[in-house]
Amino acid sequence: MMSSNKISVVVISGTLEHLHMAAMVASVAAVCGSEVLAFFSMNALSHFIKGRNVKAMHEGEMGKLMEAKKVPEFKTLFEQAVELGGAKLYPCAMAMDVLSVQQNDLEDYFQEATGLTKFLDDGRDGQVFTF
Amino acid sequence: MATRKIVDGRGSFCPGPLMEMIVVLKTINIGDELEVLSTDKGSANEIPEWCKKIGHAYISTTEKDGVWHIIVRKAK
């Protein structure tokens, strides 16, 4: 039976472990039939600027091991969340202003920038995960 | 006639093999089967769970020389 629950994923950390866990939650939830909304702000967002391939730093042992092994890339998982499960990824309008980036500068699988007011309203009846 | 395709997820970690399987599952016909190869035990647990949740038929899992063979049938 497919569940129709909704989850909101708030992605703020720029470290590998946090980005990866957020990507796993978003992609698996999306392909399991959940409605997934994700909001990207703070140090997380700059990893999704096109052509800016700065490696996400690991925090500890797990991240270090993941770098050495063939773990799916977090960006691939977020893209699959969108393509396979219809997830909606929103860049934070404030973070875009601070970083001086435009919509075109971000990966194509992002929705139009949004603010917290709309994101909180859209996700008000779902579970929230913060990374 | 039903066919069976191989999805080679060996070497990848969870949820890599599941995602690779879903990509291929979209391209096959109802009634056709996939045999997912995985070296990741997490995926061997995750794929049957996913099938149950979404409504595809999970057929069997066997392990041979550290490789899990997970067979599923597209049901819808």
N, CA and C atoms of all chains as a GROMACS GRO file, in nm:
protein
  621
    1MET      N    1   0.084  -0.120   0.000
    1MET     CA    2   0.000   0.000   0.000
    1MET      C    3   0.088   0.125   0.000
    2MET      N    4   0.061   0.215  -0.090
    2MET     CA    5   0.142   0.336  -0.095
    2MET      C    6   0.090   0.438   0.006
    3SER      N    7   0.180   0.488   0.090
    3SER     CA    8   0.136   0.589   0.185
    3SER      C    9   0.142   0.725   0.117
    4SER      N   10   0.065   0.818   0.166
    4SER     CA   11   0.063   0.948   0.100
    4SER      C   12   0.106   1.056   0.198
    5ASN      N   13   0.198   1.020   0.289
    5ASN     CA   14   0.239   1.119   0.388
    5ASN      C   15   0.336   1.220   0.328
    6LYS      N   16   0.354   1.327   0.398
    6LYS     CA   17   0.438   1.435   0.350
    6LYS      C   18   0.556   1.455   0.444
    7ILE      N   19   0.675   1.478   0.389
    7ILE     CA   20   0.787   1.512   0.475
    7ILE      C   21   0.859   1.637   0.422
    8SER      N   22   0.911   1.713   0.517
    8SER     CA   23   0.992   1.830   0.482
    8SER      C   24   1.133   1.805   0.531
    9VAL      N   25   1.228   1.827   0.444
    9VAL     CA   26   1.369   1.808   0.480
    9VAL      C   27   1.436   1.944   0.475
   10VAL      N   28   1.491   1.986   0.588
   10VAL     CA   29   1.560   2.115   0.595
   10VAL      C   30   1.710   2.086   0.592
   11VAL      N   31   1.777   2.131   0.486
   11VAL     CA   32   1.918   2.097   0.466
   11VAL      C   33   2.002   2.223   0.486
   12ILE      N   34   2.080   2.224   0.593
   12ILE     CA   35   2.157   2.346   0.622
   12ILE      C   36   2.307   2.322   0.635
   13SER      N   37   2.346   2.202   0.673
   13SER     CA   38   2.489   2.175   0.694
   13SER      C   39   2.560   2.152   0.561
   14GLY      N   40   2.684   2.193   0.554
   14GLY     CA   41   2.762   2.171   0.432
   14GLY      C   42   2.858   2.054   0.445
   15THR      N   43   2.843   1.974   0.552
   15THR     CA   44   2.935   1.861   0.567
   15THR      C   45   2.880   1.736   0.496
   16LEU      N   46   2.971   1.650   0.457
   16LEU     CA   47   2.936   1.531   0.379
   16LEU      C   48   2.831   1.443   0.448
   17GLU      N   49   2.851   1.417   0.576
   17GLU     CA   50   2.759   1.326   0.646
   17GLU      C   51   2.617   1.382   0.649
   18HIS      N   52   2.603   1.510   0.678
   18HIS     CA   53   2.470   1.571   0.684
   18HIS      C   54   2.405   1.575   0.546
   19LEU      N   55   2.482   1.616   0.446
   19LEU     CA   56   2.426   1.625   0.310
   19LEU      C   57   2.385   1.486   0.261
   20HIS      N   58   2.467   1.388   0.294
   20HIS     CA   59   2.437   1.253   0.247
   20HIS      C   60   2.313   1.195   0.315
   21MET      N   61   2.303   1.215   0.446
   21MET     CA   62   2.186   1.163   0.518
   21MET      C   63   2.059   1.231   0.469
   22ALA      N   64   2.067   1.361   0.448
   22ALA     CA   65   1.951   1.435   0.396
   22ALA      C   66   1.910   1.381   0.260
   23ALA      N   67   2.010   1.353   0.176
   23ALA     CA   68   1.983   1.302   0.041
   23ALA      C   69   1.921   1.163   0.046
   24MET      N   70   1.967   1.081   0.140
   24MET     CA   71   1.910   0.947   0.152
   24MET      C   72   1.765   0.954   0.198
   25VAL      N   73   1.739   1.036   0.298
   25VAL     CA   74   1.601   1.049   0.348
   25VAL      C   75   1.509   1.101   0.237
   26ALA      N   76   1.555   1.205   0.168
   26ALA     CA   77   1.471   1.265   0.063
   26ALA      C   78   1.446   1.166  -0.051
   27SER      N   79   1.550   1.095  -0.096
   27SER     CA   80   1.534   1.008  -0.212
   27SER      C   81   1.453   0.883  -0.178
   28VAL      N   82   1.482   0.822  -0.064
   28VAL     CA   83   1.409   0.700  -0.029
   28VAL      C   84   1.263   0.732   0.001
   29ALA      N   85   1.239   0.841   0.074
   29ALA     CA   86   1.100   0.880   0.102
   29ALA      C   87   1.026   0.907  -0.029
   30ALA      N   88   1.093   0.976  -0.121
   30ALA     CA   89   1.027   1.011  -0.247
   30ALA      C   90   0.991   0.887  -0.329
   31VAL      N   91   1.084   0.790  -0.337
   31VAL     CA   92   1.051   0.671  -0.417
   31VAL      C   93   0.958   0.576  -0.343
   32CYS      N   94   0.937   0.601  -0.214
   32CYS     CA   95   0.839   0.520  -0.138
   32CYS      C   96   0.701   0.585  -0.139
   33GLY      N   97   0.685   0.690  -0.216
   33GLY     CA   98   0.552   0.748  -0.233
   33GLY      C   99   0.519   0.864  -0.143
   34SER      N  100   0.616   0.911  -0.062
   34SER     CA  101   0.589   1.028   0.019
   34SER      C  102   0.602   1.154  -0.065
   35GLU      N  103   0.526   1.256  -0.028
   35GLU     CA  104   0.545   1.387  -0.089
   35GLU      C  105   0.664   1.450  -0.016
   36VAL      N  106   0.768   1.484  -0.090
   36VAL     CA  107   0.890   1.534  -0.027
   36VAL      C  108   0.916   1.678  -0.067
   37LEU      N  109   0.930   1.764   0.035
   37LEU     CA  110   0.972   1.902   0.013
   37LEU      C  111   1.107   1.918   0.081
   38ALA      N  112   1.203   1.980   0.015
   38ALA     CA  113   1.331   2.003   0.080
   38ALA      C  114   1.371   2.148   0.063
   39PHE      N  115   1.428   2.205   0.167
   39PHE     CA  116   1.463   2.348   0.171
   39PHE      C  117   1.612   2.357   0.198
   40PHE      N  118   1.684   2.427   0.110
   40PHE     CA  119   1.830   2.433   0.119
   40PHE      C  120   1.875   2.572   0.158
   41SER      N  121   1.949   2.578   0.268
   41SER     CA  122   1.999   2.710   0.311
   41SER      C  123   2.137   2.694   0.374
   42MET      N  124   2.186   2.802   0.431
   42MET     CA  125   2.316   2.807   0.500
   42MET      C  126   2.427   2.740   0.418
   43ASN      N  127   2.513   2.664   0.481
   43ASN     CA  128   2.629   2.610   0.408
   43ASN      C  129   2.595   2.499   0.308
   44ALA      N  130   2.471   2.450   0.316
   44ALA     CA  131   2.434   2.342   0.223
   44ALA      C  132   2.418   2.393   0.080
   45LEU      N  133   2.362   2.511   0.064
   45LEU     CA  134   2.321   2.555  -0.070
   45LEU      C  135   2.436   2.570  -0.168
   46SER      N  136   2.551   2.618  -0.122
   46SER     CA  137   2.660   2.645  -0.217
   46SER      C  138   2.711   2.519  -0.287
   47HIS      N  139   2.682   2.402  -0.231
   47HIS     CA  140   2.722   2.278  -0.298
   47HIS      C  141   2.642   2.253  -0.425
   48PHE      N  142   2.536   2.327  -0.443
   48PHE     CA  143   2.447   2.304  -0.558
   48PHE      C  144   2.458   2.416  -0.662
   49ILE      N  145   2.565   2.495  -0.650
   49ILE     CA  146   2.592   2.595  -0.753
   49ILE      C  147   2.665   2.524  -0.867
   50LYS      N  148   2.611   2.539  -0.988
   50LYS     CA  149   2.670   2.469  -1.104
   50LYS      C  150   2.817   2.506  -1.121
   51GLY      N  151   2.897   2.407  -1.150
   51GLY     CA  152   3.037   2.431  -1.182
   51GLY      C  153   3.125   2.459  -1.062
   52ARG      N  154   3.064   2.465  -0.947
   52ARG     CA  155   3.144   2.494  -0.828
   52ARG      C  156   3.162   2.364  -0.751
   53ASN      N  157   3.257   2.286  -0.792
   53ASN     CA  158   3.269   2.152  -0.735
   53ASN      C  159   3.361   2.147  -0.614
   54VAL      N  160   3.318   2.217  -0.511
   54VAL     CA  161   3.394   2.213  -0.386
   54VAL      C  162   3.350   2.089  -0.310
   55LYS      N  163   3.444   2.007  -0.269
   55LYS     CA  164   3.410   1.884  -0.199
   55LYS      C  165   3.350   1.912  -0.061
   56ALA      N  166   3.244   1.840  -0.029
   56ALA     CA  167   3.187   1.853   0.106
   56ALA      C  168   3.285   1.789   0.203
   57MET      N  169   3.320   1.860   0.308
   57MET     CA  170   3.416   1.808   0.405
   57MET      C  171   3.352   1.701   0.492
   58HIS      N  172   3.429   1.598   0.523
   58HIS     CA  173   3.375   1.499   0.616
   58HIS      C  174   3.394   1.546   0.760
   59GLU      N  175   3.309   1.496   0.847
   59GLU     CA  176   3.318   1.535   0.988
   59GLU      C  177   3.394   1.432   1.069
   60GLY      N  178   3.387   1.306   1.025
   60GLY     CA  179   3.447   1.200   1.105
   60GLY      C  180   3.470   1.074   1.026
   61GLU      N  181   3.479   0.965   1.098
   61GLU     CA  182   3.516   0.837   1.038
   61GLU      C  183   3.423   0.794   0.925
   62MET      N  184   3.294   0.810   0.950
   62MET     CA  185   3.195   0.765   0.851
   62MET      C  186   3.214   0.837   0.718
   63GLY      N  187   3.226   0.968   0.723
   63GLY     CA  188   3.244   1.047   0.601
   63GLY      C  189   3.372   1.008   0.528
   64LYS      N  190   3.475   0.982   0.605
   64LYS     CA  191   3.604   0.943   0.549
   64LYS      C  192   3.591   0.810   0.474
   65LEU      N  193   3.521   0.714   0.538
   65LEU     CA  194   3.500   0.584   0.475
   65LEU      C  195   3.413   0.597   0.350
   66MET      N  196   3.313   0.684   0.356
   66MET     CA  197   3.224   0.701   0.242
   66MET      C  198   3.300   0.757   0.122
   67GLU      N  199   3.395   0.844   0.149
   67GLU     CA  200   3.476   0.900   0.040
   67GLU      C  201   3.556   0.791  -0.030
   68ALA      N  202   3.599   0.693   0.050
   68ALA     CA  203   3.685   0.588  -0.005
   68ALA      C  204   3.605   0.480  -0.076
   69LYS      N  205   3.476   0.465  -0.040
   69LYS     CA  206   3.395   0.359  -0.099
   69LYS      C  207   3.298   0.415  -0.201
   70LYS      N  208   3.232   0.322  -0.272
   70LYS     CA  209   3.143   0.365  -0.379
   70LYS      C  210   3.002   0.392  -0.326
   71VAL      N  211   2.992   0.499  -0.248
   71VAL     CA  212   2.862   0.540  -0.195
   71VAL      C  213   2.800   0.635  -0.297
   72PRO      N  214   2.670   0.624  -0.322
   72PRO     CA  215   2.611   0.717  -0.420
   72PRO      C  216   2.635   0.863  -0.379
   73GLU      N  217   2.661   0.950  -0.476
   73GLU     CA  218   2.685   1.091  -0.447
   73GLU      C  219   2.556   1.155  -0.396
   74PHE      N  220   2.569   1.245  -0.299
   74PHE     CA  221   2.446   1.307  -0.246
   74PHE      C  222   2.373   1.387  -0.352
   75LYS      N  223   2.448   1.446  -0.445
   75LYS     CA  224   2.381   1.524  -0.550
   75LYS      C  225   2.301   1.432  -0.644
   76THR      N  226   2.357   1.315  -0.671
   76THR     CA  227   2.285   1.217  -0.753
   76THR      C  228   2.156   1.175  -0.684
   77LEU      N  229   2.166   1.152  -0.552
   77LEU     CA  230   2.047   1.108  -0.477
   77LEU      C  231   1.939   1.217  -0.476
   78PHE      N  232   1.980   1.342  -0.460
   78PHE     CA  233   1.879   1.450  -0.463
   78PHE      C  234   1.815   1.458  -0.602
   79GLU      N  235   1.896   1.441  -0.705
   79GLU     CA  236   1.842   1.445  -0.841
   79GLU      C  237   1.744   1.329  -0.863
   80GLN      N  238   1.780   1.210  -0.810
   80GLN     CA  239   1.690   1.094  -0.822
   80GLN      C  240   1.563   1.114  -0.742
   81ALA      N  241   1.574   1.184  -0.629
   81ALA     CA  242   1.454   1.214  -0.549
   81ALA      C  243   1.355   1.292  -0.634
   82VAL      N  244   1.408   1.383  -0.716
   82VAL     CA  245   1.323   1.464  -0.804
   82VAL      C  246   1.272   1.380  -0.921
   83GLU      N  247   1.365   1.312  -0.989
   83GLU     CA  248   1.329   1.244  -1.114
   83GLU      C  249   1.247   1.118  -1.092
   84LEU      N  250   1.280   1.042  -0.988
   84LEU     CA  251   1.211   0.915  -0.966
   84LEU      C  252   1.094   0.928  -0.871
   85GLY      N  253   1.098   1.029  -0.783
   85GLY     CA  254   0.995   1.037  -0.680
   85GLY      C  255   0.921   1.169  -0.672
   86GLY      N  256   0.951   1.261  -0.765
   86GLY     CA  257   0.878   1.387  -0.769
   86GLY      C  258   0.903   1.480  -0.651
   87ALA      N  259   1.019   1.467  -0.585
   87ALA     CA  260   1.049   1.558  -0.473
   87ALA      C  261   1.063   1.700  -0.525
   88LYS      N  262   1.033   1.795  -0.438
   88LYS     CA  263   1.049   1.937  -0.475
   88LYS      C  264   1.158   1.998  -0.388
   89LEU      N  265   1.264   2.047  -0.452
   89LEU     CA  266   1.377   2.105  -0.380
   89LEU      C  267   1.374   2.257  -0.396
   90TYR      N  268   1.372   2.326  -0.283
   90TYR     CA  269   1.363   2.471  -0.286
   90TYR      C  270   1.490   2.536  -0.233
   91PRO      N  271   1.554   2.623  -0.312
   91PRO     CA  272   1.664   2.700  -0.256
   91PRO      C  273   1.609   2.815  -0.171
   92CYS      N  274   1.676   2.843  -0.063
   92CYS     CA  275   1.635   2.952   0.026
   92CYS      C  276   1.667   3.086  -0.039
   93ALA      N  277   1.567   3.173  -0.047
   93ALA     CA  278   1.585   3.302  -0.113
   93ALA      C  279   1.689   3.387  -0.041
   94MET      N  280   1.689   3.380   0.090
   94MET     CA  281   1.787   3.457   0.167
   94MET      C  282   1.929   3.410   0.138
   95ALA      N  283   1.949   3.277   0.137
   95ALA     CA  284   2.084   3.224   0.112
   95ALA      C  285   2.132   3.262  -0.029
   96MET      N  286   2.039   3.264  -0.124
   96MET     CA  287   2.077   3.304  -0.261
   96MET      C  288   2.122   3.448  -0.265
   97ASP      N  289   2.051   3.534  -0.192
   97ASP     CA  290   2.090   3.675  -0.187
   97ASP      C  291   2.229   3.691  -0.125
   98VAL      N  292   2.252   3.621  -0.014
   98VAL     CA  293   2.381   3.633   0.055
   98VAL      C  294   2.494   3.581  -0.034
   99LEU      N  295   2.468   3.472  -0.106
   99LEU     CA  296   2.570   3.412  -0.194
   99LEU      C  297   2.579   3.485  -0.329
  100SER      N  298   2.488   3.577  -0.354
  100SER     CA  299   2.478   3.647  -0.483
  100SER      C  300   2.467   3.549  -0.600
  101VAL      N  301   2.375   3.455  -0.588
  101VAL     CA  302   2.352   3.363  -0.700
  101VAL      C  303   2.208   3.377  -0.750
  102GLN      N  304   2.191   3.348  -0.879
  102GLN     CA  305   2.060   3.353  -0.943
  102GLN      C  306   2.010   3.210  -0.961
  103GLN      N  307   1.883   3.199  -0.995
  103GLN     CA  308   1.822   3.067  -1.019
  103GLN      C  309   1.904   2.984  -1.120
  104ASN      N  310   1.950   3.049  -1.227
  104ASN     CA  311   2.026   2.979  -1.333
  104ASN      C  312   2.159   2.924  -1.284
  105ASP      N  313   2.210   2.979  -1.176
  105ASP     CA  314   2.340   2.934  -1.124
  105ASP      C  315   2.326   2.801  -1.051
  106LEU      N  316   2.204   2.768  -1.013
  106LEU     CA  317   2.183   2.645  -0.936
  106LEU      C  318   2.153   2.527  -1.028
  107GLU      N  319   2.172   2.406  -0.976
  107GLU     CA  320   2.140   2.285  -1.052
  107GLU      C  321   1.995   2.292  -1.102
  108ASP      N  322   1.973   2.233  -1.220
  108ASP     CA  323   1.843   2.248  -1.286
  108ASP      C  324   1.727   2.182  -1.213
  109TYR      N  325   1.758   2.089  -1.124
  109TYR     CA  326   1.648   2.019  -1.057
  109TYR      C  327   1.589   2.096  -0.939
  110PHE      N  328   1.633   2.220  -0.919
  110PHE     CA  329   1.573   2.302  -0.813
  110PHE      C  330   1.449   2.376  -0.862
  111GLN      N  331   1.356   2.394  -0.770
  111GLN     CA  332   1.239   2.477  -0.795
  111GLN      C  333   1.281   2.624  -0.780
  112GLU      N  334   1.187   2.714  -0.806
  112GLU     CA  335   1.210   2.856  -0.782
  112GLU      C  336   1.241   2.880  -0.634
  113ALA      N  337   1.327   2.977  -0.608
  113ALA     CA  338   1.363   3.010  -0.471
  113ALA      C  339   1.238   3.044  -0.390
  114THR      N  340   1.243   3.007  -0.265
  114THR     CA  341   1.129   3.036  -0.179
  114THR      C  342   1.178   3.084  -0.044
  115GLY      N  343   1.088   3.141   0.031
  115GLY     CA  344   1.121   3.186   0.166
  115GLY      C  345   1.062   3.092   0.268
  116LEU      N  346   1.098   3.115   0.392
  116LEU     CA  347   1.051   3.027   0.499
  116LEU      C  348   0.900   3.031   0.517
  117THR      N  349   0.841   3.146   0.493
  117THR     CA  350   0.696   3.158   0.514
  117THR      C  351   0.622   3.055   0.429
  118LYS      N  352   0.657   3.052   0.300
  118LYS     CA  353   0.588   2.959   0.210
  118LYS      C  354   0.627   2.814   0.243
  119PHE      N  355   0.757   2.791   0.267
  119PHE     CA  356   0.802   2.654   0.293
  119PHE      C  357   0.734   2.597   0.417
  120LEU      N  358   0.729   2.676   0.523
  120LEU     CA  359   0.666   2.628   0.648
  120LEU      C  360   0.517   2.604   0.628
  121ASP      N  361   0.458   2.689   0.547
  121ASP     CA  362   0.315   2.674   0.522
  121ASP      C  363   0.289   2.547   0.439
  122ASP      N  364   0.370   2.526   0.335
  122ASP     CA  365   0.353   2.407   0.250
  122ASP      C  366   0.375   2.278   0.329
  123GLY      N  367   0.466   2.283   0.426
  123GLY     CA  368   0.501   2.160   0.497
  123GLY      C  369   0.434   2.144   0.633
  124ARG      N  370   0.338   2.229   0.661
  124ARG     CA  371   0.285   2.235   0.798
  124ARG      C  372   0.219   2.105   0.846
  125ASP      N  373   0.168   2.025   0.752
  125ASP     CA  374   0.101   1.902   0.794
  125ASP      C  375   0.187   1.778   0.773
  126GLY      N  376   0.319   1.796   0.767
  126GLY     CA  377   0.406   1.680   0.748
  126GLY      C  378   0.513   1.670   0.856
  127GLN      N  379   0.590   1.561   0.848
  127GLN     CA  380   0.704   1.545   0.939
  127GLN      C  381   0.818   1.636   0.891
  128VAL      N  382   0.899   1.683   0.985
  128VAL     CA  383   1.013   1.767   0.946
  128VAL      C  384   1.142   1.701   0.990
  129PHE      N  385   1.238   1.693   0.899
  129PHE     CA  386   1.373   1.643   0.930
  129PHE      C  387   1.471   1.755   0.904
  130THR      N  388   1.561   1.776   0.997
  130THR     CA  389   1.658   1.884   0.978
  130THR      C  390   1.799   1.827   0.977
  131PHE      N  391   1.875   1.865   0.875
  131PHE     CA  392   2.013   1.820   0.863
  131PHE      C  393   2.105   1.939   0.853
  132MET      N  394   0.589  -1.263  -2.373
  132MET     CA  395   0.662  -1.353  -2.284
  132MET      C  396   0.742  -1.272  -2.183
  133ALA      N  397   0.741  -1.319  -2.058
  133ALA     CA  398   0.813  -1.246  -1.953
  133ALA      C  399   0.964  -1.260  -1.973
  134THR      N  400   1.034  -1.152  -1.951
  134THR     CA  401   1.180  -1.155  -1.962
  134THR      C  402   1.240  -1.118  -1.827
  135ARG      N  403   1.368  -1.150  -1.810
  135ARG     CA  404   1.437  -1.109  -1.688
  135ARG      C  405   1.565  -1.034  -1.723
  136LYS      N  406   1.577  -0.914  -1.670
  136LYS     CA  407   1.694  -0.831  -1.694
  136LYS      C  408   1.779  -0.824  -1.568
  137ILE      N  409   1.908  -0.808  -1.586
  137ILE     CA  410   2.000  -0.795  -1.472
  137ILE      C  411   2.025  -0.647  -1.444
  138VAL      N  412   2.018  -0.609  -1.317
  138VAL     CA  413   2.061  -0.475  -1.275
  138VAL      C  414   2.184  -0.495  -1.188
  139ASP      N  415   2.297  -0.450  -1.236
  139ASP     CA  416   2.421  -0.476  -1.164
  139ASP      C  417   2.454  -0.362  -1.067
  140GLY      N  418   2.417  -0.381  -0.942
  140GLY     CA  419   2.443  -0.279  -0.840
  140GLY      C  420   2.562  -0.316  -0.752
  141ARG      N  421   2.644  -0.409  -0.799
  141ARG     CA  422   2.757  -0.454  -0.717
  141ARG      C  423   2.855  -0.340  -0.692
  142GLY      N  424   2.903  -0.332  -0.570
  142GLY     CA  425   3.001  -0.228  -0.536
  142GLY      C  426   2.936  -0.100  -0.486
  143SER      N  427   2.807  -0.083  -0.513
  143SER     CA  428   2.738   0.038  -0.467
  143SER      C  429   2.675   0.014  -0.330
  144PHE      N  430   2.657   0.121  -0.257
  144PHE     CA  431   2.597   0.110  -0.124
  144PHE      C  432   2.454   0.162  -0.126
  145CYS      N  433   2.379   0.120  -0.028
  145CYS     CA  434   2.240   0.160  -0.008
  145CYS      C  435   2.231   0.313  -0.008
  146PRO      N  436   2.136   0.377  -0.074
  146PRO     CA  437   2.029   0.318  -0.154
  146PRO      C  438   2.061   0.307  -0.304
  147GLY      N  439   2.189   0.299  -0.340
  147GLY     CA  440   2.229   0.293  -0.480
  147GLY      C  441   2.161   0.183  -0.560
  148PRO      N  442   2.171   0.054  -0.515
  148PRO     CA  443   2.108  -0.054  -0.593
  148PRO      C  444   1.956  -0.037  -0.606
  149LEU      N  445   1.889   0.012  -0.502
  149LEU     CA  446   1.744   0.037  -0.510
  149LEU      C  447   1.713   0.140  -0.618
  150MET      N  448   1.790   0.249  -0.617
  150MET     CA  449   1.766   0.355  -0.715
  150MET      C  450   1.791   0.304  -0.858
  151GLU      N  451   1.899   0.229  -0.874
  151GLU     CA  452   1.931   0.175  -1.007
  151GLU      C  453   1.819   0.082  -1.053
  152MET      N  454   1.764   0.005  -0.958
  152MET     CA  455   1.656  -0.086  -0.992
  152MET      C  456   1.531  -0.009  -1.035
  153ILE      N  457   1.499   0.100  -0.963
  153ILE     CA  458   1.378   0.176  -0.996
  153ILE      C  459   1.390   0.237  -1.136
  154VAL      N  460   1.510   0.284  -1.170
  154VAL     CA  461   1.531   0.342  -1.304
  154VAL      C  462   1.498   0.239  -1.412
  155VAL      N  463   1.548   0.115  -1.394
  155VAL     CA  464   1.526   0.011  -1.496
  155VAL      C  465   1.381  -0.038  -1.493
  156LEU      N  466   1.324  -0.044  -1.371
  156LEU     CA  467   1.187  -0.091  -1.356
  156LEU      C  468   1.089  -0.007  -1.438
  157LYS      N  469   1.120   0.122  -1.450
  157LYS     CA  470   1.032   0.211  -1.527
  157LYS      C  471   1.034   0.178  -1.676
  158THR      N  472   1.139   0.108  -1.722
  158THR     CA  473   1.154   0.084  -1.866
  158THR      C  474   1.102  -0.053  -1.910
  159ILE      N  475   1.070  -0.141  -1.814
  159ILE     CA  476   1.028  -0.276  -1.854
  159ILE      C  477   0.876  -0.289  -1.851
  160ASN      N  478   0.826  -0.400  -1.905
  160ASN     CA  479   0.681  -0.422  -1.910
  160ASN      C  480   0.630  -0.491  -1.783
  161ILE      N  481   0.502  -0.473  -1.756
  161ILE     CA  482   0.438  -0.542  -1.644
  161ILE      C  483   0.451  -0.692  -1.666
  162GLY      N  484   0.491  -0.763  -1.560
  162GLY     CA  485   0.510  -0.908  -1.572
  162GLY      C  486   0.656  -0.945  -1.592
  163ASP      N  487   0.736  -0.850  -1.641
  163ASP     CA  488   0.879  -0.878  -1.658
  163ASP      C  489   0.951  -0.871  -1.524
  164GLU      N  490   1.066  -0.938  -1.519
  164GLU     CA  491   1.140  -0.947  -1.392
  164GLU      C  492   1.276  -0.881  -1.399
  165LEU      N  493   1.324  -0.842  -1.283
  165LEU     CA  494   1.460  -0.789  -1.270
  165LEU      C  495   1.534  -0.873  -1.168
  166GLU      N  496   1.662  -0.897  -1.196
  166GLU     CA  497   1.749  -0.962  -1.100
  166GLU      C  498   1.854  -0.859  -1.060
  167VAL      N  499   1.843  -0.811  -0.937
  167VAL     CA  500   1.935  -0.707  -0.890
  167VAL      C  501   2.053  -0.775  -0.821
  168LEU      N  502   2.173  -0.741  -0.866
  168LEU     CA  503   2.294  -0.792  -0.801
  168LEU      C  504   2.347  -0.685  -0.707
  169SER      N  505   2.373  -0.724  -0.583
  169SER     CA  506   2.420  -0.626  -0.485
  169SER      C  507   2.520  -0.690  -0.390
  170THR      N  508   2.623  -0.614  -0.358
  170THR     CA  509   2.719  -0.662  -0.258
  170THR      C  510   2.689  -0.598  -0.122
  171ASP      N  511   2.579  -0.525  -0.118
  171ASP     CA  512   2.543  -0.448   0.000
  171ASP      C  513   2.422  -0.515   0.068
  172LYS      N  514   2.440  -0.561   0.190
  172LYS     CA  515   2.333  -0.635   0.257
  172LYS      C  516   2.214  -0.546   0.288
  173GLY      N  517   2.241  -0.419   0.314
  173GLY     CA  518   2.132  -0.324   0.340
  173GLY      C  519   2.034  -0.321   0.225
  174SER      N  520   2.085  -0.326   0.104
  174SER     CA  521   1.998  -0.323  -0.014
  174SER      C  522   1.917  -0.450  -0.026
  175ALA      N  523   1.975  -0.562   0.018
  175ALA     CA  524   1.902  -0.689   0.012
  175ALA      C  525   1.780  -0.685   0.104
  176ASN      N  526   1.787  -0.605   0.209
  176ASN     CA  527   1.671  -0.587   0.298
  176ASN      C  528   1.576  -0.481   0.245
  177GLU      N  529   1.636  -0.377   0.190
  177GLU     CA  530   1.560  -0.259   0.149
  177GLU      C  531   1.472  -0.285   0.027
  178ILE      N  532   1.523  -0.360  -0.070
  178ILE     CA  533   1.449  -0.381  -0.195
  178ILE      C  534   1.317  -0.456  -0.174
  179PRO      N  535   1.317  -0.570  -0.097
  179PRO     CA  536   1.188  -0.634  -0.070
  179PRO      C  537   1.089  -0.544   0.004
  180GLU      N  538   1.140  -0.464   0.097
  180GLU     CA  539   1.055  -0.369   0.171
  180GLU      C  540   0.989  -0.270   0.075
  181TRP      N  541   1.072  -0.221  -0.016
  181TRP     CA  542   1.022  -0.123  -0.113
  181TRP      C  543   0.913  -0.186  -0.200
  182CYS      N  544   0.937  -0.309  -0.246
  182CYS     CA  545   0.839  -0.378  -0.332
  182CYS      C  546   0.705  -0.393  -0.260
  183LYS      N  547   0.714  -0.431  -0.131
  183LYS     CA  548   0.595  -0.451  -0.050
  183LYS      C  549   0.517  -0.320  -0.038
  184LYS      N  550   0.590  -0.213  -0.015
  184LYS     CA  551   0.528  -0.082   0.006
  184LYS      C  552   0.464  -0.029  -0.122
  185ILE      N  553   0.533  -0.046  -0.234
  185ILE     CA  554   0.488   0.014  -0.359
  185ILE      C  555   0.393  -0.078  -0.436
  186GLY      N  556   0.404  -0.209  -0.411
  186GLY     CA  557   0.310  -0.300  -0.477
  186GLY      C  558   0.366  -0.373  -0.597
  187HIS      N  559   0.499  -0.391  -0.599
  187HIS     CA  560   0.558  -0.480  -0.700
  187HIS      C  561   0.584  -0.615  -0.632
  188ALA      N  562   0.597  -0.720  -0.714
  188ALA     CA  563   0.612  -0.853  -0.656
  188ALA      C  564   0.759  -0.883  -0.627
  189TYR      N  565   0.784  -0.916  -0.503
  189TYR     CA  566   0.918  -0.959  -0.464
  189TYR      C  567   0.920  -1.111  -0.473
  190ILE      N  568   1.015  -1.166  -0.548
  190ILE     CA  569   1.016  -1.309  -0.573
  190ILE      C  570   1.109  -1.383  -0.476
  191SER      N  571   1.237  -1.346  -0.477
  191SER     CA  572   1.330  -1.422  -0.393
  191SER      C  573   1.463  -1.348  -0.377
  192THR      N  574   1.537  -1.392  -0.276
  192THR     CA  575   1.674  -1.343  -0.256
  192THR      C  576   1.764  -1.462  -0.231
  193THR      N  577   1.876  -1.466  -0.300
  193THR     CA  578   1.976  -1.568  -0.270
  193THR      C  579   2.111  -1.500  -0.260
  194GLU      N  580   2.198  -1.557  -0.177
  194GLU     CA  581   2.331  -1.502  -0.164
  194GLU      C  582   2.433  -1.603  -0.213
  195LYS      N  583   2.525  -1.555  -0.296
  195LYS     CA  584   2.628  -1.647  -0.348
  195LYS      C  585   2.759  -1.570  -0.358
  196ASP      N  586   2.860  -1.619  -0.290
  196ASP     CA  587   2.993  -1.558  -0.291
  196ASP      C  588   2.991  -1.408  -0.262
  197GLY      N  589   2.913  -1.370  -0.163
  197GLY     CA  590   2.910  -1.228  -0.124
  197GLY      C  591   2.826  -1.139  -0.213
  198VAL      N  592   2.753  -1.199  -0.308
  198VAL     CA  593   2.665  -1.120  -0.395
  198VAL      C  594   2.520  -1.162  -0.370
  199TRP      N  595   2.436  -1.064  -0.343
  199TRP     CA  596   2.293  -1.090  -0.324
  199TRP      C  597   2.224  -1.080  -0.458
  200HIS      N  598   2.139  -1.179  -0.486
  200HIS     CA  599   2.060  -1.178  -0.610
  200HIS      C  600   1.913  -1.159  -0.567
  201ILE      N  601   1.859  -1.045  -0.597
  201ILE     CA  602   1.722  -1.013  -0.553
  201ILE      C  603   1.634  -1.006  -0.678
  202ILE      N  604   1.532  -1.091  -0.679
  202ILE     CA  605   1.446  -1.097  -0.798
  202ILE      C  606   1.311  -1.034  -0.769
  203VAL      N  607   1.271  -0.943  -0.855
  203VAL     CA  608   1.142  -0.876  -0.840
  203VAL      C  609   1.068  -0.877  -0.974
  204ARG      N  610   0.936  -0.872  -0.965
  204ARG     CA  611   0.854  -0.868  -1.088
  204ARG      C  612   0.771  -0.740  -1.088
  205LYS      N  613   0.773  -0.674  -1.201
  205LYS     CA  614   0.693  -0.551  -1.214
  205LYS      C  615   0.545  -0.589  -1.216
  206ALA      N  616   0.469  -0.531  -1.123
  206ALA     CA  617   0.331  -0.574  -1.108
  206ALA      C  618   0.229  -0.469  -1.154
  207LYS      N  619   0.277  -0.351  -1.188
  207LYS     CA  620   0.181  -0.247  -1.229
  207LYS      C  621   0.249  -0.139  -1.311
   0.00000   0.00000   0.00000
